[in-house]
C-alpha cells in the first residue's frame, strides 16, 4: 500500500512540477525549486487526500515535506508501522 501511495505522489510531482520520474528520493523538493510556494499549497492538499490525515503548517512540518523519503516516513506509512523521521 505504501509503495502505491509513493507512486501516486511521484506521479503528482511529475505532472505538476519539474520533478523527473526516477529522481533521487532524497532530493529536497523545496530548496531545489521543484515545489514553488503556490505548488506547495496544492501539494499539501493532495498529500492530505492521499494520506487521509491533516498536514499542520508549522516549521517542523515543512521539514517533513522536503523529500519523498521524509514524506513517506511521516505521512504515507500505515499507522501500525509508522516511524516519524526527521
Secondary structure as GFF3:
##gff-version 3
##sequence-region A 1 86
A	DSSP	alpha_helix	2	16	.	.	.	ID=ss1
A	DSSP	alpha_helix	37	51	.	.	.	ID=ss2
A	DSSP	alpha_helix	59	64	.	.	.	ID=ss3
A	DSSP	alpha_helix	68	71	.	.	.	ID=ss4
A	DSSP	pi_helix	72	76	.	.	.	ID=ss5
###
